[in-house]
Amino acid sequence: VQLQAFGGGLVQAGGSLRLSCAASGRTSSSYAMGWFRQAPGKEREFVAGITWSGGSTNYADSVKGRFTISRDNAKNTIYLQMNSLKPEDTAVYYCAVDRNSYIRVGARYYDYWGQGTLVTVSS
């Protein structure tokens, strides 16, 4: 499975961005997918996850109500709509695939990773 994430950039606090992650290769409708982020000097953390076929979602408390994960199965693509961005959202955002049907929040469970896209939120 190959993943390509894009859509990052520089935005002012309170602004919005939408990230996309296109999957190719041996994808499966039984796989869950997630977005993670890693700020300088910090551990990689779970942001949001979605089941590929069922549409169930899960969010980190820090982004609930501001971020929305969605998918387009026809395009093998997931999205992360990020609204009301804060400077503390600044990080490299990664998409990842878990060869499992339910959403898990630990990065160690994810088997495939995209290259990351940088999101910078200025105050």
RAGI-V677319 format. One record per pair of residues at least 24 apart in sequence whose ideal C-beta (glycine too) atoms are under 8 Angstrom apart, sorted by the first residue. I is the first residue (numbers start at 0). J is the second residue. D is the distance in whole Angstrom. If there is no record, write none. Layout:
# RAGI-V677319
i=I j=J d=D
i=I j=J d=D
This chain:
# RAGI-V677319
i=0 j=24 d=5
i=0 j=25 d=6
i=0 j=26 d=6
i=0 j=30 d=8
i=0 j=96 d=5
i=0 j=110 d=8
i=0 j=111 d=4
i=1 j=111 d=8
i=2 j=94 d=5
i=2 j=95 d=7
i=2 j=96 d=7
i=2 j=111 d=6
i=2 j=112 d=7
i=2 j=113 d=4
i=2 j=114 d=8
i=3 j=113 d=6
i=3 j=114 d=7
i=4 j=92 d=7
i=4 j=93 d=7
i=4 j=94 d=5
i=4 j=113 d=4
i=4 j=114 d=6
i=4 j=115 d=6
i=4 j=116 d=5
i=5 j=116 d=6
i=6 j=116 d=6
i=7 j=91 d=8
i=7 j=92 d=6
i=7 j=116 d=4
i=7 j=117 d=5
i=7 j=118 d=5
i=7 j=119 d=8
i=8 j=117 d=8
i=8 j=118 d=7
i=8 j=119 d=7
i=9 j=119 d=5
i=9 j=121 d=7
i=10 j=84 d=6
i=10 j=118 d=8
i=10 j=119 d=7
i=10 j=120 d=6
i=10 j=121 d=7
i=11 j=120 d=7
i=11 j=121 d=5
i=12 j=84 d=6
i=12 j=85 d=6
i=12 j=86 d=6
i=12 j=120 d=6
i=12 j=121 d=7
i=12 j=122 d=5
i=13 j=83 d=6
i=13 j=84 d=7
i=14 j=84 d=5
i=14 j=120 d=7
i=15 j=80 d=7
i=15 j=81 d=6
i=15 j=82 d=5
i=15 j=83 d=8
i=15 j=84 d=7
i=16 j=81 d=5
i=16 j=84 d=7
i=16 j=118 d=6
i=17 j=78 d=6
i=17 j=79 d=7
i=17 j=80 d=5
i=17 j=81 d=7
i=18 j=78 d=7
i=18 j=79 d=4
i=18 j=81 d=7
i=18 j=92 d=6
i=18 j=94 d=8
i=18 j=116 d=6
i=18 j=118 d=8
i=19 j=76 d=6
i=19 j=77 d=8
i=19 j=78 d=5
i=20 j=76 d=6
i=20 j=77 d=5
i=20 j=78 d=8
i=20 j=79 d=8
i=20 j=94 d=3
i=20 j=113 d=6
i=21 j=74 d=7
i=21 j=75 d=6
i=21 j=76 d=5
i=22 j=75 d=5
i=22 j=76 d=7
i=22 j=77 d=8
i=22 j=96 d=7
i=23 j=75 d=7
i=26 j=51 d=8
i=26 j=75 d=6
i=26 j=96 d=8
i=27 j=51 d=7
i=27 j=98 d=7
i=28 j=52 d=4
i=28 j=72 d=8
i=29 j=98 d=8
i=29 j=99 d=8
i=29 j=100 d=5
i=30 j=96 d=5
i=30 j=97 d=6
i=30 j=98 d=6
i=30 j=99 d=7
i=30 j=100 d=7
i=31 j=96 d=8
i=31 j=97 d=5
i=31 j=99 d=6
i=31 j=100 d=6
i=31 j=101 d=6
i=31 j=102 d=5
i=31 j=103 d=7
i=32 j=70 d=7
i=32 j=77 d=5
i=32 j=94 d=6
i=32 j=95 d=7
i=32 j=96 d=5
i=32 j=97 d=7
i=33 j=94 d=7
i=33 j=95 d=5
i=33 j=97 d=7
i=33 j=102 d=7
i=33 j=103 d=8
i=33 j=104 d=8
i=33 j=109 d=6
i=34 j=68 d=6
i=34 j=77 d=8
i=34 j=79 d=5
i=34 j=92 d=6
i=34 j=93 d=7
i=34 j=94 d=6
i=34 j=95 d=8
i=35 j=92 d=7
i=35 j=93 d=5
i=35 j=94 d=8
i=35 j=95 d=6
i=35 j=106 d=6
i=35 j=109 d=8
i=36 j=88 d=8
i=36 j=90 d=4
i=36 j=91 d=7
i=36 j=92 d=5
i=36 j=93 d=7
i=36 j=118 d=8
i=37 j=90 d=6
i=37 j=91 d=5
i=37 j=93 d=7
i=37 j=115 d=8
i=38 j=87 d=8
i=38 j=89 d=6
i=38 j=90 d=4
i=38 j=91 d=8
i=41 j=90 d=8
i=43 j=93 d=7
i=43 j=106 d=5
i=44 j=106 d=8
i=45 j=104 d=4
i=45 j=105 d=7
i=45 j=106 d=7
i=46 j=79 d=7
i=46 j=92 d=7
i=47 j=79 d=6
i=48 j=97 d=8
i=48 j=102 d=4
i=48 j=103 d=7
i=48 j=104 d=7
i=49 j=77 d=6
i=49 j=102 d=7
i=50 j=100 d=6
i=50 j=101 d=7
i=50 j=102 d=6
i=51 j=100 d=8
i=52 j=100 d=8
i=53 j=100 d=8
i=55 j=101 d=8
i=55 j=102 d=7
i=56 j=102 d=7
i=57 j=102 d=5
i=57 j=104 d=7
i=59 j=104 d=8
i=61 j=87 d=8
i=62 j=88 d=8
i=81 j=118 d=7
i=84 j=118 d=8
i=84 j=120 d=5
i=85 j=120 d=6
i=86 j=120 d=5
i=86 j=121 d=7
i=86 j=122 d=5
i=87 j=120 d=8
i=88 j=118 d=6
i=88 j=120 d=5
i=89 j=118 d=6
i=89 j=119 d=5
i=89 j=120 d=5
i=90 j=117 d=8
i=90 j=118 d=6
i=91 j=115 d=4
i=91 j=116 d=7
i=91 j=117 d=5
i=91 j=118 d=8
i=92 j=116 d=5
i=92 j=117 d=8
i=92 j=118 d=6
